[in-house]
Amino acid sequence: MIKNTRSQAVLILGASPRVSLAIARTLNRRGIPVEIASFQPEDPSLRSRAVRAFHRLPERRKNPEAFTAALLALVREGRFDLILPAGDPQLAALADLYDELSPLLHVGCPPPLCVERVLNKSLTLETAERCGIRVPFTRTITNVADLDSIAGQLRFPVVVKPEKRGSAAFRVFYFNTLPELSAALARNKWGSVLLQEYCPGVGVGVEILIHNGECVAKFQHRRLKEAPATGGVAVLAIAEEPDPELVRSSMELLRALEWEGVAMVEFRVDRKTGSSALMEVNGRFWGSVSFPIAAGVDFPFYYWQLFHGEQPAVPVRYSVGMRWRWSPGYLDRMQSIVFRTAGSLGPRPSVSRELLRAIPDFSPLIKEALWSWSDPFPFFAEVSSMLRSVLGSVLKSAFRRIAPRKLMVYLQIYSRLDPQSRPAYASLRIRGALGIKSQMNAGRGK
């Protein structure tokens, strides 16, 4: 193992701006160099004053051998002493390469068996039930036949999630009726998924750093607004006093999972009845990690200290009542309300009411997830990306309303063709639209 000093860099695997940059900035402020590597082509090439270098690795799903070779070579050449995952696919990658990476540097996750218990939602929920923690009614299915066998037990609406975190291209879908769900299963090749009871209430996250089975640091936030509006990631949140019962349940669950390190235990709390249900466990830094840092609980630095034999000085209290906003996500929420997509639950929110409520939500007193006066570029880069996405949705929605049905059919066929066939097909359609017969057809008409 390489000797650990603050001059040695930390490698963050994954380029989610609100996660990776929050970690990089807080470590960089303490003189710890940070580099970022990504194996997902959709990840942006992060540029920040807090990031010494950005590395693009081979795509893991398409070429796992090339990814493994590139990551191990990067670790050896960069002489990093700690690697941290910034998402579930990255956590899964570190678990798979745990034995190869451990002799080279500190790996920011527990051993593979512990990671599997958290990434596999079925195992997480089974463990929670054994701990006496309430979980939503949940079943695992892979096809329509499985759905038919449990149809009588389902209570709609239901939530569909990948059984294993980070293993599918979607995060969550909502369905209001059995025919909708059945059609979606027949149409898509999702593999093994969880059908879960939809729990009303508000999302509450209990963030914990656990070491040797003991709580080193804790933080709690309540989601004020989510994207999508029916439930998803936090885009506006408020810091709360840790709820003793939720903290107790979280610690009991993490100990049963034999988890070590950082984790966010997510609950859905019905404020009318006071009841709560476990949603999931994030076994890595969560999307709102910049929130506790701003409020006074620096999870990334405390985690770094534990790896390096230092005792974290965790404050007794943090800034309860502080509000936090992720502006790009907020824009995405507004987009989902204005351009409501299939799978949305409940009555459509009033667009005008949402716009009026957005005014105080953008108060300068609210802590922005990505904004930094000394490092403004990442904020503007992500907002610009989200605005392009919103504009694309506006144009797509407008086009669908005004485009002739025949043209829409042509475009659907065009999108399914291989690139070599598209020019000939487009030429044929254009000639047909102009009333020009092909030579073959003209010859037949003579």
C-alpha positions in Angstrom: 0.0 0.0 0.0 1.2 3.5 -0.9 2.1 5.8 2.0 -0.9 8.1 2.7 -0.4 11.8 2.7 -2.5 14.8 1.8 -0.3 15.3 -1.3 -1.6 12.1 -2.8 -4.7 12.4 -5.0 -8.2 11.0 -4.6 -9.8 9.5 -7.6 -13.6 9.9 -7.9 -15.2 7.3 -10.2 -18.2 8.9 -11.9 -18.9 12.4 -13.2 -22.3 13.3 -11.8 -21.7 17.1 -11.2 -23.7 17.5 -8.0 -22.0 14.5 -6.4 -18.5 14.5 -7.9 -17.9 18.2 -7.7 -19.2 18.5 -4.1 -16.6 15.8 -3.0 -13.9 17.4 -5.1 -14.4 20.9 -3.8 -14.4 20.0 -0.1 -11.3 17.8 -0.4 -9.5 20.4 -2.6 -10.2 23.1 0.1 -8.1 21.0 2.4 -5.2 20.6 0.0 -6.1 17.1 -1.2 -5.8 16.8 -5.0 -8.7 15.3 -6.8 -9.1 13.7 -10.2 -12.3 12.3 -11.8 -12.7 9.4 -14.2 -15.9 8.3 -16.0 -16.8 5.2 -17.9 -20.3 6.3 -18.9 -20.5 8.1 -22.3 -23.4 10.3 -21.1 -21.4 11.8 -18.3 -20.1 15.3 -19.0 -16.4 16.0 -19.1 -16.2 17.9 -15.8 -14.1 21.0 -15.7 -13.5 22.7 -12.4 -10.8 24.4 -10.5 -11.2 21.7 -7.8 -10.5 18.9 -10.3 -6.8 18.4 -11.3 -7.6 16.1 -14.3 -10.5 14.4 -15.9 -10.2 10.9 -17.5 -12.5 9.2 -20.0 -12.4 5.4 -19.5 -13.8 2.7 -21.9 -17.5 2.0 -21.5 -17.8 -0.8 -18.9 -21.0 -2.4 -20.2 -19.7 -2.7 -23.8 -16.1 -3.6 -23.0 -15.5 -4.7 -19.3 -12.0 -6.0 -20.0 -10.9 -2.7 -21.5 -12.5 -0.8 -18.7 -10.7 -2.9 -16.1 -7.4 -2.6 -17.7 -7.7 1.2 -18.1 -8.8 1.8 -14.6 -6.1 -0.3 -13.0 -3.5 1.4 -15.2 -4.8 4.8 -14.2 -4.7 3.9 -10.5 -1.1 2.7 -10.8 0.1 5.6 -12.9 -1.7 8.3 -10.9 -0.5 6.8 -7.5 -3.9 7.6 -6.0 -4.4 6.5 -2.4 -8.3 6.5 -2.3 -11.0 5.8 -4.9 -14.6 6.9 -4.2 -17.8 6.0 -6.2 -20.1 8.8 -7.3 -23.1 6.6 -8.2 -24.5 3.0 -8.2 -22.9 1.9 -11.4 -19.5 3.1 -10.0 -20.2 1.4 -6.7 -20.9 -1.9 -8.6 -17.7 -1.5 -10.6 -15.6 -1.0 -7.4 -17.2 -4.0 -5.8 -16.4 -6.2 -8.8 -12.8 -5.0 -8.8 -12.4 -4.9 -5.0 -9.7 -7.6 -4.9 -7.7 -6.1 -7.7 -7.9 -2.5 -6.3 -7.4 -3.2 -2.6 -3.6 -3.8 -2.8 -3.2 -0.6 -4.7 -5.2 1.9 -2.6 -8.1 2.4 -0.2 -11.4 1.5 -1.8 -14.3 3.7 -0.8 -16.8 0.9 -0.2 -17.2 -2.3 1.9 -16.3 -5.8 0.5 -18.4 -7.1 -2.4 -20.9 -9.2 -0.3 -21.9 -6.1 1.7 -22.2 -4.0 -1.5 -24.5 -6.7 -3.0 -26.9 -6.4 -0.1 -27.3 -2.7 -0.8 -27.3 -2.7 -4.6 -29.8 -5.6 -4.7 -33.1 -3.9 -3.5 -34.8 -7.2 -2.7 -32.0 -8.1 -0.3 -32.1 -4.7 1.3 -35.9 -4.9 1.8 -35.7 -8.4 3.2 -33.1 -7.3 5.7 -35.2 -4.3 6.7 -38.3 -6.6 7.3 -36.2 -8.8 9.5 -35.2 -5.7 11.5 -38.9 -4.8 12.0 -38.8 -1.8 9.6 -41.9 -1.2 7.5 -41.4 -1.6 3.8 -43.8 -1.1 0.9 -45.6 -4.2 -0.5 -43.0 -5.4 -3.0 -42.7 -8.2 -5.5 -40.0 -9.2 -8.1 -41.1 -10.1 -11.6 -39.4 -10.6 -15.0 -42.3 -10.9 -17.5 -46.0 -10.7 -18.1 -46.6 -14.2 -16.8 -45.1 -13.3 -13.5 -47.3 -10.2 -13.4 -50.4 -12.3 -14.0 -49.6 -14.6 -11.1 -49.6 -11.7 -8.6 -52.1 -9.3 -10.2 -54.7 -9.9 -7.5 -52.2 -8.8 -4.8 -51.3 -5.5 -6.4 -52.7 -2.1 -5.2 -52.4 0.6 -7.7 -50.7 2.9 -8.4 -47.4 0.9 -8.3 -43.8 1.9 -8.8 -41.5 -0.1 -11.0 -37.7 -0.1 -10.2 -34.7 -2.1 -11.3 -34.1 -5.0 -8.9 -30.4 -4.1 -8.8 -29.4 -0.5 -8.5 -27.2 0.8 -11.4 -27.9 -2.2 -13.6 -30.7 -0.7 -15.8 -31.1 2.3 -18.0 -34.2 3.6 -16.1 -34.5 4.6 -12.5 -38.3 4.5 -11.8 -41.6 4.3 -13.6 -45.2 4.8 -12.3 -48.3 2.9 -13.4 -51.9 3.6 -12.5 -53.5 0.4 -14.0 -52.8 -3.2 -14.7 -53.2 -2.9 -18.5 -50.6 -0.1 -18.6 -48.2 -2.1 -16.6 -48.7 -5.3 -18.6 -48.2 -3.4 -21.9 -45.0 -1.9 -20.6 -43.6 -5.2 -19.5 -44.4 -6.8 -22.9 -42.9 -3.8 -24.8 -39.6 -3.5 -22.8 -36.8 -5.8 -21.9 -36.2 -4.6 -18.4 -35.2 -8.0 -16.9 -35.8 -8.5 -13.2 -37.7 -5.5 -11.7 -39.4 -4.7 -8.5 -43.1 -3.8 -8.3 -43.6 -1.7 -5.3 -46.6 -0.1 -3.5 -46.7 3.7 -4.0 -46.4 5.3 -0.6 -47.8 8.8 -0.1 -46.0 11.3 2.0 -42.7 13.2 1.8 -39.2 11.9 1.2 -36.8 12.0 4.2 -33.2 11.2 3.8 -31.1 10.1 6.9 -27.4 10.4 6.0 -24.9 8.5 8.1 -21.2 7.8 8.3 -20.8 4.5 10.1 -17.4 3.1 11.2 -16.9 -0.1 13.1 -20.7 -0.3 13.6 -20.9 3.2 15.2 -22.4 6.4 13.9 -19.6 9.0 13.3 -21.8 11.7 11.7 -25.4 12.1 10.8 -27.7 14.5 8.9 -31.3 14.6 8.0 -33.1 16.4 5.2 -36.7 16.6 4.0 -37.6 16.9 0.4 -39.7 19.9 -0.4 -39.8 19.3 -4.1 -38.8 16.4 -6.2 -38.2 15.6 -9.9 -40.4 14.1 -11.1 -43.1 15.8 -9.0 -44.6 12.4 -8.0 -41.4 11.3 -6.3 -37.8 11.1 -7.3 -34.6 13.0 -6.6 -34.6 16.1 -4.4 -34.5 19.5 -6.1 -35.5 21.5 -3.1 -34.9 20.4 0.5 -34.7 21.6 4.1 -32.3 20.5 6.9 -34.1 18.9 9.9 -33.1 17.7 13.3 -32.4 14.0 13.1 -35.5 12.0 14.0 -34.4 9.6 16.8 -36.6 6.8 15.5 -35.5 7.1 11.9 -31.9 7.3 13.0 -32.4 4.2 15.2 -34.0 2.3 12.3 -31.2 3.4 9.9 -28.4 2.3 12.2 -30.1 -1.0 12.9 -30.5 -1.7 9.2 -26.9 -0.6 8.3 -25.5 -2.9 11.0 -27.6 -5.8 9.7 -26.3 -5.1 6.3 -22.8 -5.0 7.8 -22.3 -1.7 6.1 -19.3 0.5 6.7 -18.8 4.0 5.3 -21.3 6.6 4.0 -24.9 5.8 3.2 -28.2 7.6 2.9 -31.3 5.7 4.1 -34.4 7.0 2.4 -37.8 6.9 4.0 -41.3 8.0 2.8 -43.0 9.7 5.8 -46.8 10.2 6.0 -47.0 13.4 8.0 -50.7 12.9 8.6 -50.3 9.5 10.3 -46.7 9.8 11.4 -45.9 6.4 9.8 -42.8 5.8 7.7 -41.7 3.2 5.2 -38.2 2.4 3.9 -37.7 3.2 0.3 -34.0 2.3 -0.3 -30.4 2.6 0.8 -27.8 4.6 -1.2 -24.5 2.9 -0.3 -22.4 5.8 -1.5 -22.5 9.6 -1.6 -26.0 10.8 -2.5 -27.1 13.5 -4.9 -27.6 16.2 -2.3 -24.2 15.6 -0.6 -23.4 19.3 -1.0 -26.3 20.1 1.4 -24.8 18.6 4.6 -21.4 20.0 3.7 -22.9 23.5 3.5 -24.8 22.9 6.7 -21.6 22.0 8.6 -21.4 18.2 8.2 -18.5 17.4 5.9 -19.1 13.7 5.1 -16.4 13.4 2.3 -13.7 14.8 4.5 -14.7 12.8 7.5 -14.6 9.7 5.3 -11.2 10.6 4.0 -10.0 11.1 7.6 -11.2 7.6 8.7 -9.3 6.0 5.8 -6.1 7.9 6.9 -6.3 7.1 10.6 -7.5 10.6 11.7 -10.4 11.2 14.1 -13.1 13.5 12.5 -14.1 16.5 14.5 -17.9 16.4 13.9 -19.9 19.4 15.2 -22.6 18.7 17.7 -25.2 20.7 15.7 -25.6 21.8 12.1 -27.7 24.5 10.4 -31.2 23.1 10.9 -33.7 25.0 8.7 -31.2 25.7 5.9 -32.7 25.2 2.5 -30.9 23.7 -0.5 -31.7 23.8 -4.2 -30.5 21.9 -7.3 -31.5 24.4 -10.1 -31.0 22.1 -13.1 -33.1 19.4 -11.4 -35.7 22.1 -10.6 -35.9 23.0 -14.3 -36.4 19.3 -15.1 -39.2 19.1 -12.6 -41.0 22.1 -14.3 -40.5 20.4 -17.6 -42.1 17.2 -16.3 -45.1 19.2 -15.1 -45.6 21.3 -18.3 -44.9 18.4 -20.6 -46.6 15.6 -18.6 -45.4 12.2 -19.7 -47.0 8.8 -19.5 -46.6 7.2 -16.1 -47.3 10.4 -14.1 -49.5 9.9 -11.0 -52.3 11.9 -9.6 -54.0 15.1 -11.0 -51.9 17.4 -13.1 -50.4 20.2 -11.1 -51.4 23.7 -12.0 -48.6 25.1 -14.2 -49.3 28.7 -13.2 -49.3 27.8 -9.5 -46.0 26.0 -9.9 -44.5 29.0 -11.6 -45.7 31.3 -8.8 -44.3 29.1 -6.2 -41.0 28.9 -8.0 -40.3 32.6 -7.4 -39.5 32.2 -3.6 -37.8 28.9 -4.3 -35.1 30.8 -6.2 -34.3 33.2 -3.3 -30.6 33.9 -3.1 -30.8 32.8 0.6 -31.3 29.2 -0.5 -28.0 27.3 -0.9 -27.4 26.3 -4.5 -26.0 22.8 -5.1 -23.5 23.6 -7.7 -22.9 27.3 -7.4 -19.5 28.6 -6.3 -18.2 32.2 -6.8 -14.6 30.9 -7.2 -15.7 28.0 -9.5 -18.8 29.1 -11.5 -18.2 27.2 -14.7 -19.7 23.8 -13.6 -23.0 25.5 -12.6 -23.4 27.3 -15.9 -22.4 24.2 -17.9 -25.1 22.0 -16.2 -27.8 24.7 -16.4 -27.1 25.2 -20.1 -27.3 21.4 -20.6 -30.7 21.3 -18.8 -32.0 24.3 -20.8 -31.1 22.5 -24.0 -33.1 19.5 -22.8 -36.1 21.7 -21.9 -35.9 23.4 -25.3 -35.8 20.0 -27.0 -38.9 18.9 -25.1 -40.7 22.1 -26.1 -39.9 21.6 -29.8 -40.7 17.9 -29.6 -44.1 18.7 -28.0 -44.9 21.4 -30.6 -43.8 19.2 -33.5 -46.1 16.4 -32.3 -49.0 18.7 -32.3 -48.6 20.2 -35.7 -46.8 17.4 -37.7 -49.1 15.3 -40.0 -49.6 11.8 -38.8 -48.0 10.3 -42.0 -44.8 12.3 -41.4 -44.6 11.1 -37.8 -44.8 7.5 -39.1 -42.1 8.2 -41.7 -39.8 9.6 -38.9 -40.4 6.6 -36.7 -39.4 4.3 -39.5 -36.4 6.4 -40.3 -35.2 6.3 -36.7 -35.2 2.5 -36.7 -33.2 2.1 -39.9 -29.5 1.5 -39.9 -27.4 4.6 -40.9 -26.6 3.1 -44.4 -30.3 2.7 -45.3 -31.5 6.1 -44.2 -30.4 8.3 -47.2 -32.2 6.0 -49.7 -35.3 5.9 -47.6 -35.3 9.7 -47.1 -34.8 10.3 -50.8 -37.7 7.9 -51.6 -40.0 9.7 -49.2 -39.0 13.2 -50.5 -39.6 12.1 -54.1 -42.9 10.6 -53.1 -44.0 13.8 -51.4 -43.1 15.8 -54.5 -45.0 13.5 -56.8 -41.8 12.3 -58.6 -42.0 8.7 -59.7 -38.9 6.5 -59.5 -37.5 5.3 -62.8 -38.7 1.8 -62.0 -42.3 2.9 -61.4 -42.2 5.2 -64.4 -41.0 2.3 -66.6 -43.9 0.1 -65.4 -46.3 2.9 -66.3 -45.3 3.0 -69.9 
